[in-house]
Amino acid sequence: MKRSTRNQIKGRGRELKGTIKEKTGRAMNRGDVEAEGAMERIGGKIQKKAGDVEKRLDEDLEEETD
């Protein structure tokens, strides 16, 4: 599996985990858990975007070598 695909998958997982943690914190009225979830969700989005960029670069490099 390419690194870009791994980053996309791991990013989606972190994003989902953060969303769940954020909503749980909100339901339990625990601001610390909610904030932690929000940070994890944002980190997941960043990781997913990094995977998207890597994938695009890989595709562009393949096109140039052809």
C-alpha positions, 0 to 999 in steps of 0.5 A: 500500500502506498504511503499516500493511501495509508495517510488517507486511511489513517487520517479518516480514522483519526477524524472519525475518532475525534468526531466521536470523542468531541460529541461524547464530550459535548453530551457529557458536558466535559469541555476537556474531552470535547476539545481533545476530540476537536483537536484529534479531528483536525489532526485527522483532516490534516493527515488526510489532506497530506495523503491527498497531496502525496497522491496527487504528486505521485500521479503527476510524477508518473505522468511526467515520466511517461 
